[in-house]
Amino acid sequence: MMRKIGMLLFGALSVSASAGEYYRWVDENGTLHFSDSPPSASLELEVELGTIPLPAQGPSNVASPTVPEAPPIPDAPEAPPLASSISLLSPGDEVTIRSNEGSITLNISTDLPLGKNQSVRAVIDGKKQPASKGASLTLTNVDRGTHTIKVQLLQDGKVIAASHSITVYLHRATKKKALPPGKPSPR
């Protein structure tokens, strides 16, 4: 019996819902209400109900996941610029150097920092000295007298630039060796 009343009530509601408007609201206590008459304070909304089309069945409509595009390959980094010129800053040309040890310190400059495969070397009186990475070179045990000096910029062991040549005069005191006892000194 209860079932018949429920079916009858459901049928009546569906007829009235399809026949006109109905209202839904929540009161201040949070209770949800349905009615065929609007509440005292209401906001009217039009809702259009329609059918939602379903996708057709079959493998042709199977959506495959999209593969994101690979990021572009960055260009190879440019090689840093390399030094291309060299200058001998000191000593100056026609300078007299006094060094009893026979040392001459050369201060050099390049237009850019040396690259990993670059080095500098001094050439004294046409003789190449060992290469170095520093901005200062020291020549040791140089004999007294007049010397011609220049510096070279090397890349992979090859000369790519050279400074101007300078002339220096090295004064180096020498000790007179004492003669063995009993020998007269030459006059």
Helices and strands as residue ranges (DSSP letters): H 2-19, E 23-26, E 32-35, G 59-61, E 86-90, E 95-98, E 104-110, E 118-124, E 127-128, E 136-139, E 145-155, E 158-162, E 166-171
